[in-house]
């Protein structure tokens, strides 16, 4: 409770402390004008300041007094002085349908005084007869000469905000630390960006989207309609491709993709045919064209969607720049994580109205990798790489700055969606096991060997007409299946010629694409093959690519070796890839450390496949299991799988008899399948 000087001077209870108090006050006399007079007059006449004289006292004298450990009581309005700062008022411009970001927002400079924003003109009027400390509404403002000069200079020389700076300002609701004024229309825009309301799915979609997938589709669609790109960063296995195909179909049905404005999809080589198959499966009305290979010809492109690879785009950048792309999509977008590479620069140079990046691992090592992907999706939104490092990367990675983290999330969350399989709200929407066909292409060497082997085998099979030779004919059919399976796996699996070149197999290239993603996610995988020789090849090729030898569980391993391998895989984090012979390891093992199962070659028996998959998908498994069924496009593998999927009676038959039913087909039916 404060005591007045008049009481200290007059009342007896302060006799002992009076001298010491007056001695302390004498130290303040040089700093506080009128203090001596105030004491000499018995403390009955207050010291009065006009606002002009009080300003230096408040800003210069009182801080020095505090250093003497003297407490100072001030009214709240003087304790929290307001300092004017440059700010902005953001407005939304009119626009319907697909709009450009540059046409979306506009702004006016403002001066922020606390939570109140006024125009620079109003501020000049306010400051005309005021300086230093002055009253503004219920508060006091302090403006130094330097601050005043800085504000005037800012409004006269500062460059206008670009569209992305305006958007960041709107989302963070601050400009250089000052609050900003958002019109109701801009607040509506932000609400639209962050809305969770579902957009109607395209009518021709041949799939049932799960709730989280529908939300992802709706989010990308809303962003696209108001001129923004999107980064779909869902965890592997949550169906990013299906969500994006749904967007392509929606654009096609709304005529946003048309004869003049097409879609460009850039993927790793191993995913080309997979994308084409998925489009045909889920959006049959959307036509696609693979632009790849030495015989590629841009003049043959007459489809809704062009599918190409990072390598082809880098080679044909100038050619692809000439086309008008309504939407450009890059899958496995971490391929452009290094912003200064020729590949990243080529990708970003292709003009497109809408851009979508897909990646399960948008940041692998450094936050600047995210900047590069966002710079593709929304060029310039996060500034250049230097300003991004200064504003976000260094504060977050080096200093663990929570404010920088909060702002980063605010300004990026409308344009990046990431759901994890570990998220309970997502897991509840997922099945325990998700199967997906992965389609590979034959290489030139495989195609030639496949054609030669198939023709020779069919000629021999068609030579049997005697009913007494049906058993031998059936054996020849199964031999042909075995040979063609091995060729689809890798030519060396069939020829046994010691040519250990992984690039000779399209299926091997696709396997590496899958393994790269799985390794990046830090997950474990089982790879099943029915051939011991193919297992040896897989072991060799995987060792060459990743620098570590995977374990191979096969019939030649003794009991102790088998137990040790299972224990290592289950408990050793370093052992992420486990190759298994289908016959040796198809039943009885508990390998729940794996969250991915790859069937490198198919038995075409659902029961056998499920038994192998159940090594990972069983009681004790706490993760969702992704099952990848590898099928070679335009071969008997694809046709037999289609027959099994389409004809339930055949599927039922394979449960009981495996592949034997194929040997009983007529010559005509065999020709349809093999050729």
N, C-alpha and C positions, 0 to 999 in steps of 0.2 A: 504494500500500500504506500504510494508516494506521500511525502510530508513536505509542506510548503516551507520556504526559507523564513517567512515571517514567524512561523511557529518555533522554528529552531532558534531564532534570535530572541524570542520573548519568553518562552516557557522554561520553567526551572528543570523539568525532566531532561532537558538537553544540555544542562550546564557542563557536564563532563565531556560531551562530544563536540560542543560548539566550536572550540578553538581548532580542533582537527578538521572539522567540516569546512570552516572558513579558510583554513590553510589550503585545502584541496580546491576550493572554488577559486582561490587566487591564481592557481595554475591555469584556469580556463579564461581568466579575464582578457588576456591578449587575443583570444580567439573569438570571444562573444562580446560584440559591441553592446555597451549599456549594462553589462553585468555588475560592474563596480557601483554604478548609480543605483541599480536595483537593490543592492545589499545596503548601501548607505541610507536609502529611504525606507529601510525596515522590511523590504520584501513586499511592500504593499502596492507598488506600481509595476504592472507587467511590462516586459520588454516587447515592444511592437516592431514588426517588420512589414514593409510593403513587399509585394510578391517579387519585385525586381531584386531587392536586397536579400530576400530570404533564399533565393535560388543558389548563390554561391555558398551560403551558410549550410544549406541542406546537402549540397553535393560535395563540398570540400571540407567544411569544418566538422560536421557531425561524424564523418568516418574517422577523422583524427581523434575525436573525443572517445569514440568507441575503443580505440587502441589503448586508452588509459583505463580500460575495464570499467567505464562508466556506462550504465544502462540508460537508454534514451527511450522515452515513450512518445510515440507519434500516432496521430489518427491513421486509420487504415488507408485512407485515400492518399496519404503521403508515404506510407510504408511501401505501397505497390505503385510506383510511378509508371506511367505508360510512356513508351517510346514509339514514335511512329515508324512504320516499316513499309517498304514497297510491297504491294500485293496486287491481286488481279480480281476482276469480276468476269466470270466465264458465262458465255451464252451459247445456246444450241441454235444452229441455223436450220432452216426448213429443208427437208429432203425426204424422199420416199423411195422404197425399194433399195436396191444395192447402191450405196453412196460411197464416195471417196472420203477418207478421213479428213483431208484438207478442207472439205466443204462442210464438215460436221460442226466444228466449234469456232467461236470467235471470242475475243477478250477485250477488256478495257483495263488500263492501269488504274490502280486504286491505292489509297494510303490506308493502312490498317492502324487504328488506334485502339488497342485492346481488341475487343470483338467487334468494334464498329469500323466499317469501311466507308470512306468518303473519296470523292474524285480528287485528282491533283489540283484542279481549279478551286474546289472548296477548301482544300488544305492551304493553298496560297492565301486565300482570303483570311483564313483563321490565323495564319502566321504574320499577317500584314502589320498588326499592331502588338505582336507578342514575340517574345524570345525567351530562351531559358525555360523557366517554370511558368506554366499558366494553367488555368482551370478549364476543363472540358467536360461538360455535363456533370456527372457526379465524381469525376476523377481529376487528377492532375497529370499533366503531360510535361515531360522535360525533353527539350530539343537543344542540343549543343550546336554551335556554329558549324562544326565539322559534319554533324549528322544532317543538318539542313542542306548543306552544300552537296552532300552525297545523294540525298533524295532528288534534288533538282537535277543533278547530273544524270541520275538513273533515268528519269522520265524524258530527258532530252536526247540521250545518246544510246540507251539500251535497245538492242535489237528486239523486234517483236518475237513473241513466243511462237515456235513452230507447232504444228498440229499435235505432235507427240508430247511436247512439253506441256501443252494445255491439258492433254489427257492425263498425264501423270499428276499434274497439279489438281485436277478435278478428283482423281481417285484418292490422293493423299490428303486432300482438303487443306493444303498448306503451300505457301510459296516462300522459299528461303526462310522457313521458320515462322512465317506470319500466316494467320488464317485467311482464307479466300472466300469470296462471295460467289455462290452457285445459284443460278436462277432455277426456278422450279423445273424448267425443261431439261437442264443439265442433270438435276437430281433424278428426273425420270429416266434419263439415259443411263445413269449409273445403276439405277434399279433394274433397268432392262438387261444390262450386262451381267448383273449378279442374280437375275431371276432364276428360279428353279422350275418354272412352269413348263410343262412338256409341249413341244411343237408337234403337230400331227405328222406321223410318219408317212413317207411316200406310199402311194397306193400299190405300186408294183413290187414292193419289197417282199422277197420270198424268204422271210425269216421272222422269228419272234424275238424281238429285242428284250433283254432283261431290263429291269427298271433303271439300273445304273447306266446301261448302254443307251437307253432312251434319253437320259439326262445328258449324256455326253453328246449325242446327236443334236439335241435341242440347243445346247450351249454353243456348239460349232456353228449351227445354222444362224443363231442370233448374232454371233460375232460377224459372220460373213455378211449378213444383211446390212449391218451398219459400218462395214468397211474395215473390219479388223481380222487379222490372222489369228490362228490358234495353234497351241502346242498340246497335243494329246499325249500325255506321258504316263498312261496307265501301265501298271505292272504287266509283265509278260503273261499272256494267257487270258486277259480280260476282254479280248475281242476288239482291239483297236481297228483292225481292218474292216470288220463288219460295220462299225460305227461310221467310218469314213466312206465306205461304199454306199451306205444309206444317204449320206450327204450328196454324193455324186448323183444318185438316183433322184433325189429331191430337186437338185438343180436341173436335171434333164426334164423332169415333169413340169417344172416351172419355166422351161425354155431359157434358163440362164446358160445352160450348155446347149449349144445349137450349131448350125452349119458354120457359123463364123467364129464362134467362141468355144474352144474345146477345153478338155482337161488334160493335164500332164502329170503323170505319176512316175516318180523316180525311186527306184528300189535297188538293193544289192542284186547281183546277177542271179543268185540262187533263188530269189523270190519272184522272178518274172512270171513263170507259169503258174505259180501259186496264186498270185494276184489275178491273173486272167481267169483261172478256174473259179475263184471266189466271186468275181464279178458275174460270171455266167451263172453261178449257182444262186446268188442272192439278188441280183438285179439283172435278169435276163434281157431286159429292154435296153440296157446300156451296152453299146458295142465297144470293143477294145481292140487295139492294134499293138503288137510288140515291135518296137523299133530297136532292133539289136542285130548283131552279127555283121559279117563282112558284106553281105548282100543287101543290107538295109537300104531302103529307098523312101525318102520323105514324100515322094509323089504318090506312093501307095497308101499313105495315111488318109483314110476317109471314115474314121470312126469317132465316137464320142470321146474316147479316152485313149491317149497314147501312153503305153508302158515302156519305159526305158531304164537304163542303168546309170549310175554315177559316172562310170567310165565313158560311156557313149556321150552323155551330155557334155562332159569335159572336152571330148573330141569335136563335137558338133555344136558347140555353144552358139556360134554366129548363125548357124542354120536355124536352130530352135528359137533364137531371139526374134526371128521374122514372123513367127506365128502369134496370133492373139489368143492368149490363154486366159480363160475365165477363172480357172482354179489350177494351182500347182500344189502337188502333194509330194512330200519326201518321206519315205519310210526308213526306219533305222537312222534317224536324223543325226545321231552322234557321228555319222560320217562327215559332218561339216563342223565338228566341235572345235577344230583348229582354224580360227578365223582367217589366218594369213596364208592358208594353202590355196593352190590353184583350184582345187576341187570346190572348196567353200566359195571362192570368188565367182567361179563359173555358175554354181547353183543360184547364188544371189543376184546374178546379172540377168536372169531370165525374167522378163516382165510378166506379171500376172495380177489380176484383180483381187484374187483371194489366195491366201497361202496357208497351208496346213502342214505342220511338222509332226511326225509320229516317232516317239522314242520311249522305250521303257527305262532308259538310263540317260536322262538329259544332262546330268552332271556326273562325270566319272571321277575326275580329279580336282578340277578347279572351277570356280564359279564363272570364269570367263567362257567356259564351254557353253554354259547356259546362254550367256550374252550372244554368242555366235548363232545359236539356234533361234533365239528371239529376234535377232537382227535379220534373219531370213523371214520369219513370220510377220514381224512388224518392224520394218527397216527404220532405224533411227529412234525407235521408241525409248530405248535405254541409253541414248546418247552414243558417243563413240566409245571404243574399248577403254580409253584412258579415263574418261569421266566416269564410266561404269566402275572401274577399279577404285577410283577415288571415293565415289559415293556409296558403293555397295561391297565390292569384292574385298578390299582391304579392311574396311571397318568390321565386316562380318567374319572373315577368315582369320585375320590377324588379331583384332581387338575384341571379338565377340560382342560387338555393339548391338544391344537389344533394340535400340531405336532404329538402327539401320535395318535390322531383321524385320521389324514391324512394318517399316515403310516399304521394304522390298516385297513383302507379302501383299501389302495393299495394292501396289502398282502392278504386280504381275499376276495376281490370282484371277482376274477376269480373262486372262489370255493363256493360262496354262491350267490344265486339269490333270490331276494325278490321283489315281485310286490304287490302293495296294491290296493284294490278296490277303494280307494280314489284318486288314480293316474288317471288323466284325459286321459292319453294315453292308459291306460288299460281299463278304463270305456268305452271309445269309441269302444273298441273291444268286450264288453260284452252286452248281452241282459239285459233288465231291470229286468227280472225275470229268475232265473235259477232253474229248477226242477231236483231233484235227488232222485232216489229210494234208500232207506236204508234197507238192508235185515237183519233180525234177525233170530235166530234159536230157536226152542222150547227147553225148559229145559226138563229133564226126566219126571218131574211131569206134565208138560204141555202136552207132547207127549202122555203119558198114558191116561190122561183125554180126550184129543182130540180124540184119537182112539176109546175109549169107547163110547163117546157121539155121534160121527159120525156113528158108526155101529148101535147103537140103533135107531138113527133118520132115517137112510136109510132103516132099516127093516120096520119101520112104514110107511114111504113114499111109499115103493114098494108094500105095502099091498093095496093101492088104485088102482083099475082098472076101476071102474065105472066112466063113463064120468060125471055123475051128482055130483061126489065128487071132481072134479078138483079144485074147489075154496078152499075146505078144504085142499087138497094136497098142493096147492100153499102156503097156510098159514103155513103148516108144514115145507116146504122148507125154508121159510123166518125165521121161529123159529130156524131151524138148523143153518142157517147163523148167526143169532144173538148169539146163544150159542157158536159157534166155534170162532166167532169174540172175544167174551168176554174171552174165554180160551186163545186165542193168545195174548190178552192184558195182562191178569194176571189171574191165576186160581181163585183168590178170587173175581174177577169181575163177575165170573160165579157162584161159589159155595156159595158166601156170608157167608163164614164160619169164618170170622174174623182173618184169617191168614195173618198178615201184614209183610210178608217177601219179600222184593223187588227182592231178588235173585231167586225167583221162576219163574220169567219171563225173557225170553231172550230178549224180546222187551224192557223191562225196563232197562236191562243192556246196550243195544244199545243206548237208550235215554240218559243215564248218560254219555256215551262217547261223544255224540253230545253236551250235555249241558256243559261238561267240556271244550270243545274247544270254545264254544260260550262265556262262562264266562271268559275264559282266554283272549279272544279277546276284552272283555269289551262291547259286543254287547247285544241287547235285543231280546227276542224270544217270539212268540206266540205258545202255544200248544193246538191244537184242538182235542177234543174227542166227540163222539156222545153219550157217556154214562155218566150220572151224577155220578154213583157209581165209574167209572174209574177216573173221575175228582177228587173225594174225595181221592182215592188211590194215584193219582199223587201228590196231595197237601201234603199228609202225607209223601210219600217217598222222595220228593224233599226237604221238611223241614228237614227230618232226615239227608239227605246227605249234604246240604249246610248251615244248621243252621239258615235259614230264611224262613218264611212261604210265599209262592207265593200267589198272588191273584187268586181267582177262580170265574169267571163270569158265572153264570148259571141261569136257569129259576126261582129259588127260591129267587133271589136277587131283592129287590125293585128298583124303578127308581133312588132314591137318591144314593143307594149303587153302582149301575151300573155307574152312572156319576162320582162318586168319584173314582172308580177304574180306569176308563179310564183316568181321569185327573192325577192320581198318576202315571200311567204307562207312559203317554206322557211326563210328566214334572219332575218326580222324578228319579234321576240317580240310586238310590238304588234298585228300583223295576225293575228287569231285566227279570223275568219270569212271564208270564201271561197265566194261564190255562183258556180255554174257552170252553163252551158247544157249539157244532156245531149249534144246533137249536137256542139257545138263542143269540149267538153272530155272527152267520154266515153272517148277512147282517147289513148294516147301520152304523157300527162303523168306526171311524177314528183312527187307531193305527199305524201311520207312524213312531213311535219311534222304532218299531221292524224292524230288517233287516233279521230275520230268521222266518220262519213259519214251524212248525212241525205238520203234520197230523198223530197223534198217531194211529188212526184207520181210514180206508178209507170208504167212502160212495159209491165208484165206480160210481160216477156221476161227470163228469168233470165240469159241471156247478156249482154244490154244492161246490166242492173243490175250484174252482176259486173264487166263491163269498167269501168264508172264507179267502182265500189267499189275496183277494183284501182289507181286513181290513188293511194290511200293504202296499200292492202294489197298490197305488192310487195317485191321484194328491196331491202333497205336499211331497211325498216320495223323498228324495234326495240320498238315498243309494240303492245299488243293493239288491234285495231281494232273499235270498236262500230259496227254498221250499223243505222240506225233507218229502218224502212220505214213511212211515214205513210199511214194508211188511214182513210177516213171511215166511221164506223159506220153501219149500216142504209142503206147505199147500194150501188150497183152495184160500187163499189170493193171492198167487203168480200166480196161474193158471187163476183166474178171471182177474187179472190185465193184464196178457199176452194176454188173449182173447180180452180185450178192446183195447189194444195197436195195436194188429195185425189186427183186423177186424173193419174197419171204420163203418160198418153198426151197429155193436153192440155198438160202442162208441156213435154213433148218437142216438141209442135207449136209452142209459142210460141217456142222457141229458133230455129226455122226461119222462122216467118211473123209474128212479132210479134203485133199485135192483129187481124190480118186474119181469123183464125178466128172471131171474134165475129160478124163481118158475115155469116157463112154459117149462123148458127143460125136455127131456125124462129121464127115469131112467138110461139109458145107459150114456147119457151126464152128468147127475149128478154124476154117479160113476167115470167118467173120471176126473171130477173137484174135487170131495171130497175124492176120493179115494183109 
